[in-house]
């Protein structure tokens, strides 16, 4: 477990709202995806940060998106729902990996969160706020090496943080025309989390740039399966590449 105090700005408030009364075995963390929270670093970015921190084989915690939690001026905001339909608590101003780890320590003290994943989540956050593709690649190369060579915790190689680092580096390599490197990273990431649509979008783009249209079509088919919201676009791209 991360031995970190709950940050002063991380204020805890009971919530009067309800997200359902049916019992569940897992603790649920709901990340606000309202536009105001997203502008402050919440939404998908914060959801990914929480996933970066959680061990791969976790079965006690579910992380998902939700609508507005009110108090938008205090965002980014999240809601924690206790196990078996327990109490709900709203946490305000959850803006980075340190804040997220503090929430996890309070919400799920029974789960051990490797300190390496906190370091990884912090480095990923830094890379995502770096404009230079070369710098992003440099940061993620160090992180990927650290995660893949940790003999004390080999499970880190299949963590969401490893997947996330590989997709960021693949994207950065695309921007610097390192197409083969981008393909290698995207394929490794897809082996870890084949249900994540983003990695298939990167792989399809890289394969097309290399001229491997058949491989790009396969990646687009996987994208349509992984993320149905992109199914129509994927079909259109497949038709274009097939013509």
Backbone torsions as a table, in degrees:
resi	resn	phi	psi	omega
1	UNK	NA	143.9	176.2
2	UNK	-70.5	123.5	-179.5
3	UNK	-90.5	70.5	-177.2
4	UNK	-123.3	138.6	176.0
5	UNK	-72.3	154.1	175.0
6	UNK	-68.1	125.2	-173.3
7	UNK	-63.8	146.9	-177.0
8	UNK	-55.7	-36.7	-178.3
9	UNK	-78.3	-7.7	-178.0
10	UNK	-89.1	87.3	-172.2
11	UNK	-89.5	138.1	-176.4
12	UNK	-105.8	124.7	-179.1
13	UNK	-130.6	136.1	172.2
14	UNK	-65.7	143.9	179.8
15	UNK	-106.5	135.5	178.1
16	UNK	-86.9	-11.3	-177.5
17	UNK	-79.4	160.7	179.3
18	UNK	-126.6	139.0	176.8
19	UNK	-108.4	21.4	-179.9
20	UNK	119.2	151.2	-175.3
21	UNK	-108.9	-4.8	-179.7
22	UNK	-68.5	133.5	-176.7
23	UNK	-69.0	148.8	174.9
24	UNK	-138.6	152.0	-176.8
25	UNK	-79.3	-25.5	-175.3
26	UNK	-94.0	151.7	165.1
27	UNK	-75.8	138.6	-177.7
28	UNK	-115.9	130.8	174.0
29	UNK	-112.5	119.2	-176.9
30	UNK	-108.9	123.9	-177.0
31	UNK	-98.7	122.7	179.5
32	UNK	-63.4	130.6	177.3
33	UNK	-112.3	19.1	173.2
34	UNK	-63.2	148.6	-173.7
35	UNK	-59.2	-33.0	-179.4
36	UNK	-67.1	-42.5	177.7
37	UNK	-67.9	-38.3	179.8
38	UNK	-62.3	-38.4	179.6
39	UNK	-63.9	-25.9	-177.8
40	UNK	-95.4	10.5	178.6
41	UNK	101.5	8.0	177.6
42	UNK	-86.2	-148.5	177.4
43	UNK	64.4	-139.1	-175.4
44	UNK	-60.9	-37.1	-178.8
45	UNK	-63.8	-43.7	180.0
46	UNK	-70.9	-36.9	176.6
47	UNK	-60.0	-42.4	177.7
48	UNK	-64.6	-36.6	178.4
49	UNK	-61.4	-44.5	177.3
50	UNK	-62.1	-41.4	179.5
51	UNK	-65.9	-34.8	177.1
52	UNK	-60.5	-30.4	-174.4
53	UNK	-85.1	-15.5	-171.0
54	UNK	-95.6	131.9	177.1
55	UNK	-57.2	147.7	-172.6
56	UNK	-59.1	-41.5	-173.5
57	UNK	-91.5	20.4	177.6
58	UNK	-60.9	133.3	176.7
59	UNK	-124.4	7.3	-174.1
60	UNK	-110.5	1.7	-172.1
61	UNK	-141.4	134.9	176.8
62	UNK	-122.7	129.2	-178.6
63	UNK	-115.0	125.1	-175.1
64	UNK	-148.6	170.5	179.5
65	UNK	-92.6	160.6	177.1
66	UNK	-150.8	172.3	178.3
67	UNK	-82.3	-165.2	-173.8
68	UNK	-60.6	136.3	178.4
69	UNK	-105.8	11.3	-177.7
70	UNK	69.7	179.5	-178.1
71	UNK	52.8	45.3	-174.9
72	UNK	-58.6	-30.0	-179.3
73	UNK	-66.0	-16.6	-179.7
74	UNK	-100.1	5.1	-174.5
75	UNK	-70.6	172.8	3.6
76	UNK	-68.9	141.5	-175.4
77	UNK	-115.7	150.3	175.0
78	UNK	-138.0	159.4	175.6
79	UNK	-121.1	132.1	176.1
80	UNK	-109.3	122.9	178.1
81	UNK	-107.3	120.9	-177.3
82	UNK	-65.1	164.5	179.4
83	UNK	-60.5	150.5	177.1
84	UNK	55.7	40.4	178.0
85	UNK	69.2	33.2	-177.7
86	UNK	-72.5	-166.9	-176.3
87	UNK	-61.3	151.5	174.8
88	UNK	-107.3	138.3	177.9
89	UNK	-134.1	140.9	177.4
90	UNK	-102.8	131.2	174.7
91	UNK	-111.4	130.6	-179.5
92	UNK	-105.5	157.0	175.1
93	UNK	58.4	42.7	175.8
94	UNK	-90.5	100.6	-165.9
95	UNK	-116.1	-12.8	-176.4
96	UNK	-155.4	-173.8	-175.5
97	UNK	-64.1	-36.9	179.1
98	UNK	-64.2	-43.7	177.5
99	UNK	-63.5	-44.6	-178.6
100	UNK	-62.7	-40.8	179.5
101	UNK	-65.7	-34.7	177.7
102	UNK	-65.3	-40.4	176.6
103	UNK	-61.9	-45.6	-178.7
104	UNK	-61.9	-39.7	179.6
105	UNK	-61.9	-38.1	-179.8
106	UNK	-78.3	-42.1	-173.6
107	UNK	-76.0	-34.8	-175.2
108	UNK	-136.6	67.3	-177.5
109	UNK	-64.8	-16.6	-179.0
110	UNK	-78.8	-12.4	-179.1
111	UNK	-95.4	134.7	176.5
112	UNK	-93.2	118.6	-179.3
113	UNK	-103.2	115.2	-178.4
114	UNK	-59.4	135.6	179.7
115	UNK	-61.2	-27.2	178.6
116	UNK	-61.8	-30.8	179.6
117	UNK	-75.4	-29.7	173.6
118	UNK	-66.2	-43.6	176.6
119	UNK	-61.0	-43.8	-179.6
120	UNK	-61.9	-46.6	-179.0
121	UNK	-62.3	-38.1	178.3
122	UNK	-66.5	-40.9	179.1
123	UNK	-68.2	-38.0	177.2
124	UNK	-64.3	-41.8	177.2
125	UNK	-59.4	-42.1	178.3
126	UNK	-63.6	-43.1	-179.6
127	UNK	-63.4	-39.3	-178.4
128	UNK	-68.7	-18.8	178.0
129	UNK	-103.9	16.7	177.3
130	UNK	-106.1	128.1	-176.5
131	UNK	-78.0	-31.8	-174.7
132	UNK	-76.9	119.8	175.8
133	UNK	-58.6	-38.0	179.7
134	UNK	-63.2	-40.6	178.7
135	UNK	-68.4	-38.7	176.7
136	UNK	-59.9	-45.7	180.0
137	UNK	-61.4	-41.8	179.3
138	UNK	-61.3	-47.6	-179.2
139	UNK	-62.4	-43.9	-177.3
140	UNK	-73.7	-29.1	176.7
141	UNK	-64.0	-43.1	177.1
142	UNK	-61.8	-44.9	-178.4
143	UNK	-65.6	-46.1	-179.3
144	UNK	-60.2	-41.0	178.0
145	UNK	-62.8	-44.1	-179.8
146	UNK	-62.3	-44.2	-178.2
147	UNK	-69.5	-36.1	-175.2
148	UNK	-82.6	-13.4	-178.5
149	UNK	-112.9	13.6	179.9
150	UNK	-82.3	97.8	-175.4
151	UNK	-69.7	-22.9	-178.6
152	UNK	-77.2	-22.8	-178.2
153	UNK	-143.1	75.6	-177.6
154	UNK	-63.1	-18.0	179.2
155	UNK	-65.2	-17.0	178.4
156	UNK	-61.9	-24.2	-179.1
157	UNK	-67.1	-21.8	179.8
158	UNK	-114.9	22.0	179.0
159	UNK	-79.2	162.2	175.6
160	UNK	-64.3	-32.5	178.0
161	UNK	-60.8	-40.4	177.1
162	UNK	-64.7	-45.8	176.3
163	UNK	-55.6	-46.9	-177.3
164	UNK	-62.9	-44.6	179.9
165	UNK	-63.0	-40.4	179.7
166	UNK	-65.7	-39.7	179.9
167	UNK	-69.0	-38.1	177.3
168	UNK	-64.2	-43.6	-179.9
169	UNK	-68.1	-37.4	176.9
170	UNK	-60.7	-44.0	178.6
171	UNK	-62.8	-43.2	179.2
172	UNK	-64.1	-39.5	179.6
173	UNK	-67.4	-33.8	173.5
174	UNK	-59.9	-42.5	-178.4
175	UNK	-66.4	-24.1	179.9
176	UNK	-104.8	14.3	176.9
177	UNK	63.7	24.0	171.5
178	UNK	-90.1	74.1	-171.1
179	UNK	-65.5	-45.8	-179.8
180	UNK	-61.3	-40.3	177.8
181	UNK	-64.2	-39.4	178.9
182	UNK	-64.3	-41.2	179.4
183	UNK	-65.1	-44.2	178.4
184	UNK	-58.3	-46.1	-179.5
185	UNK	-65.0	-44.0	-178.1
186	UNK	-63.9	-39.5	178.6
187	UNK	-65.7	-40.9	176.9
188	UNK	-63.0	-43.3	179.1
189	UNK	-62.9	-40.1	-179.5
190	UNK	-65.5	-29.1	176.4
191	UNK	-68.5	-31.2	-178.9
192	UNK	-79.0	-49.6	-178.9
193	UNK	-133.3	80.7	-178.9
194	UNK	-69.3	-10.9	-179.3
195	UNK	-89.6	1.4	179.9
196	UNK	-93.0	116.8	-174.8
197	UNK	-63.4	-33.9	-174.1
198	UNK	-57.1	-40.8	-176.3
199	UNK	-65.9	-33.7	178.3
200	UNK	-72.0	-31.9	175.5
201	UNK	-64.9	-43.9	178.9
202	UNK	-63.5	-45.3	-178.1
203	UNK	-64.2	-41.7	178.8
204	UNK	-61.2	-43.7	179.5
205	UNK	-63.3	-43.5	-178.8
206	UNK	-66.3	-42.9	179.6
207	UNK	-64.1	-38.3	177.5
208	UNK	-65.2	-43.5	179.1
209	UNK	-62.7	-29.2	178.2
210	UNK	-81.5	-11.0	-179.0
211	UNK	90.0	9.1	179.0
212	UNK	-92.1	76.1	-172.1
213	UNK	-66.6	-36.8	178.6
214	UNK	-62.7	-41.5	178.2
215	UNK	-66.9	-36.2	177.3
216	UNK	-64.2	-39.4	178.9
217	UNK	-64.5	-41.3	177.2
218	UNK	-60.8	-44.1	179.8
219	UNK	-63.2	-38.8	178.4
220	UNK	-66.3	-35.2	175.3
221	UNK	-64.4	-39.6	176.9
222	UNK	-66.6	-36.4	176.7
223	UNK	-60.1	-45.7	-179.6
224	UNK	-61.2	-36.3	178.4
225	UNK	-74.0	-38.9	-177.0
226	UNK	-73.6	-35.9	-176.2
227	UNK	-136.7	90.2	-176.9
228	UNK	-56.5	-22.5	179.6
229	UNK	-66.9	-18.4	177.4
230	UNK	-101.7	8.2	-174.1
231	UNK	-60.7	-45.5	-178.6
232	UNK	-64.5	-45.9	178.6
233	UNK	-62.5	-40.9	179.6
234	UNK	-62.6	-42.4	178.5
235	UNK	-62.7	-40.9	178.4
236	UNK	-62.8	-40.5	179.0
237	UNK	-67.9	-36.6	177.6
238	UNK	-63.9	-42.4	177.6
239	UNK	-62.4	-41.2	179.1
240	UNK	-62.5	-45.9	-178.5
241	UNK	-70.8	-24.1	-178.6
242	UNK	-84.6	-14.6	-175.4
243	UNK	-80.4	NA	NA
